[in-house]
Amino acid sequence: MKNINKYLQEIDEFINDKNYDDAFTLCNNVLDNIDSNNIEAIFKAGYCCYKLQKYDTAMMNFTKVLYLEKNSRNKAIYKYYIGRCYDIFHSHKEALECFIEAYNLDSSNKYYTLWLGITYAKNADYNNALIYLSMSLGSEDYLVYGYLGYCHIKLKNYDAAVMHLEKSVSLKDDDYLIRYYLGSAYFLLQIYDKALKHLNESIRLKDDEFDTWFTIGELYQVIEDDTLSKECFEKARNIALEYEDIEKAAECFTRLMEVQENEYLNHLYLGICYARLESYKDAVHHLLESIDINEKNDNENNYLAFYWIGYINYIDSEYEEAIKYLEKSIKLNDDKDNYLNRLWLGNSYFKLGNHKKALFNLNRSIDLKYDEAETHKSIAKIYMSIGQKDKYNEYINIYKKLLKQEKQDRKNYDDFKKIDSESESSIIFNNENVSHNNPSSEFINSIMSFNETKKIDIIYFINFLFQRIEDSDLYNLYSSNTEKKDYINFDDFNIDNFLSYKNIIENTLNENFTNDNKISIIKNITPNFYDDYKIKSNEKHIKETIKNIEELFQYISECILNSMQNYYNKYDIELYYILMNLITTHL
C-alpha cells in the first residue's frame, strides 16, 4: 500500500499530458495488484475511458466508484460523468436524473447547472432549461448563450434568441450548430440576408447536415429562387438517403414532401421508408402518389415504385397483385441490378402454382446475379414440389455453397442486408450494388473484405446470444412482467440474477468460440499476402492491418452497446451490468 500514492501521482502526470492510454493501464495495475477498491484509481480509470471515448467502460467505473464513495461532493462528480455518458448515448431522460442528483449534492458547481439546463432543453422543458442555463454563466459561456438562444427559438422568442446566439458566436465562431440556429432565428424574423450568411457559414463548417440544407432551401423558396431552392432540397434529400435510422429518414422525407408537393422522389423514398418499417398501407399510399406525379409529367421512371408495391403485395400474400406490379417494374428496367424483381416474381408464380413461369423468372434472376443464394433455394423448392430430387439436390447444394461463400466474399455489409433468407428483406432505396474500388493495394482491399465478413459473423452471434438470454426463464420473469420492473434499478439490483445471466453468456461463448478462433485473424491475413505481394516491411500495410483489427473490436463494442441501451430501456438492469462486464473482460 505504501507505493500507491506514487502510482496515483504518475497517473495524474499521464492525464495532465493527455496520455490517457498509459494512465488507464496504470490505473488497472493499481486495481489488480494493490487495491481493487481504490476510489481514486477507479474514478481516474473511468475518466481516462471517457476521454478515450470508451463510454461503456467509463460508465461502469463511475457507477462502481459511486457506491464506494462517502463524500457527497465526490458523489456529485461521479453522477455528473454518468450523466455525460448517458447524454452521449442519447438517453436524455436518464442523463437528466443524474444531473439533478449531481446538482442536489453540490449546487455550487456551474457545470452541473449548465448540463442540467442543456438536458432540460434536450427533453423539451425549455422554461426549466432557461432557469438553469442562466445560473451557469461563467462556465462555458458560448455554450450557455447557444442553448439560451435555442430555447428561445423553441419558445418563439426570436429577438431574444438572436441576442443570445450572437453573443455565442462572438465567443466561438466555428460552431456549425450555433450558426445554424442563428441563421434559423434570422430566417424566422424574415431578415434573409443575415439568415443566409449564417446558414452558409454553418454549411462551410459542416456540409452534411440535413437541417441546414433544408432551411436554406426554404429560404430560397420564400425569396422565389426556385433553382437554388431545388438544389438545396436535393442536397438535403441525398443526406437523408444515407441515414441508417429509417424513422429519422422518414421524418426528413416527410418534411421535404411538405415543401415540395410535386417532387415524386420525396413520396418514393418516404414510401420505401414506410415499407421498411412494415407500415405497408402508408407505404403503398406514397408509392402510388409517386407514380401519379410521374405519370402527370409523362415520366416513366416508376420502376422502383412498382417494384416496392409488388414486393409489399408479395409479403401480404397478394400474389396476383404482386405479379402485376413486378412485371410493370421489369418492363421499365430489367438490367443486372434488378435481379430482385425476378426473384419475387418467380416466387409469386410459384405460390400460384405456375411452375413454368416461376422457373423462367428465377433462372432469369440467376442470369442477372448468379451468387444470390436465396434464388437457388427458391428453385430447389420448386423442384422438390414437382418431385425432381436430382435437380433439388443440385440447387440446394449451390445454395449451401453460396451461403458459405457469402461469409468470405461479401465486401459490403449493406449488400448483405438486402436479402436475408429468414426475413426476406430487400433493397433499401435503389438496386445499385456498391463495391470497394479502393485505389490502394489488393492487400488492403482483402483485409477490408475480411473485416466486413467478420462483422456479419459478429452481428449474427450477438443476435444469437440475446436470443439465448431472452429464451431463459429468468429473463421472462424479470423482463416480461411489468409489475416487477420498478424495483430493478442502479441502486438495488439482484446479484443472483446477475450471476445467472453471466452463466448464460459464458455458455454461449464457450459453445461458439475456441482459443484457435481467437488467433485466426493473423493466420488468415498474413501468409499469402506476404508471399504474393512481398510487403514484409511495408509500414503502411502493417498499420492498415492493425487499423482494421481495431475496427472489429470497436464494432463488437458498438453492437453490444446498442443491445445494452435496449435492455436498459426495458429496466433490465442485471443484463445491463453483465454486458458491461462482458466488454471489460473480453475486449
Secondary structure, DSSP 8 states (H G I E B T S, - for coil): -TTHHHHHHHHHHHHHTT-HHHHHHHHHHHHHHT-TT-HHHHHHHHHHHHHTT-HHHHHHHHHHHHHH---HHHHHHHHHHHHHHHHHTT-HHHHHHHHHHHHHH-TT-HHHHHHHHHHHHHTT-HHHHHHHHHTTTTSSHHHHHHHHHHHHHHTT-HHHHHHHHHHHHHH-S--HHHHHHHHHHHHHTT-HHHHHHHHHHHHHH-S--HHHHHHHHHHHHHTT-HHHHHHHHHHHHHHHHT-S-HHHHHHHHHHHHHH-TT-HHHHHHHHHHHHHTT-HHHHHHHHHHHHHHHHHTT----HHHHHHHHHHHHHTT-HHHHHHHHHHHHHH--SGGGHHHHHHHHHHHHHTT-HHHHHHHHHHHHHH-TT-HHHHHHHHHHHHHTT-HHHHHHHHHHHHHHHHHHHHH---HHHHTT--TTT----SS---------SS-HHHHHHHHHHHHHHHHHHHHHHHHHHHHHTSHHHHHHHS-GGGSTT-BTTB--HHHHHHHHHHHHHHHHHH--HHHHTHHHHHHHHHHHHHH--TT-HHHHHHHHHHHHHHHHHHHHHHHHHHHHHHHTT-HHHHHHHHHHHHHH-
